[in-house]
C-alpha cells in the first residue's frame, strides 16, 4: 500500500515538473519571442533555459519506472 502511494506521488510530481517546464517555454516564447536559445545555458545568470532544463530533467527522472 505504501509502495503504491509512493508511485502515485512520484508520477504526480513528475507531471508537475514537466508542466512547469512547459510553462517556462511558453513564458519564454511570449516574453522573448523565441523558445530556446542554447547560448543562454552558458550565461552565469539564471535564465529560462536553465530552469527549463532543470525542471524537465527532474520530471523525467521522477517519471522513470523501476523494473524488478
C-alpha positions in Angstrom: 0.0 0.0 0.0 2.8 2.4 0.9 4.6 1.5 -2.3 1.5 2.3 -4.4 1.2 5.7 -2.7 4.8 6.4 -3.4 4.4 5.5 -7.1 1.4 7.8 -7.4 3.3 10.7 -5.6 6.3 10.2 -8.0 4.0 10.3 -11.0 2.2 13.4 -9.8 5.5 15.1 -9.0 6.8 14.1 -12.5 3.8 15.6 -14.2 4.0 18.7 -12.2 7.7 19.3 -13.0 7.0 18.6 -16.7 4.1 21.1 -16.7 6.3 23.7 -15.1 8.9 23.2 -17.7 6.3 23.6 -20.5 5.0 26.8 -18.9 8.6 28.1 -18.8 8.9 27.6 -22.5 5.5 29.3 -23.1 6.7 32.2 -20.9 9.9 32.4 -22.9 8.0 32.4 -26.2 5.8 35.2 -25.0 8.4 37.5 -23.4 11.4 36.9 -25.6 9.7 35.8 -28.9 11.8 32.7 -29.1 11.6 29.3 -27.4 15.1 28.1 -26.6 18.5 29.7 -27.0 21.4 27.3 -26.2 23.7 30.2 -25.7 21.8 31.2 -22.6 22.8 27.9 -20.9 26.4 29.2 -20.6 25.3 32.6 -19.2 26.2 32.8 -15.5 22.8 34.3 -14.6 19.7 32.2 -14.1 17.8 32.0 -17.4 14.6 30.5 -18.6 16.7 27.9 -20.5 18.4 26.7 -17.3 15.2 26.5 -15.4 13.6 24.5 -18.3 16.5 22.0 -18.4 16.4 21.6 -14.6 12.7 21.1 -14.3 12.5 18.9 -17.4 15.3 16.7 -16.1 13.7 16.3 -12.7 10.4 15.5 -14.3 11.9 12.8 -16.5 13.9 11.3 -13.7 10.9 11.1 -11.4 8.8 9.6 -14.2 11.2 6.7 -14.8 9.9 3.4 -13.7 11.9 0.7 -12.0 11.7 -2.9 -13.2 12.1 -5.7 -10.7 
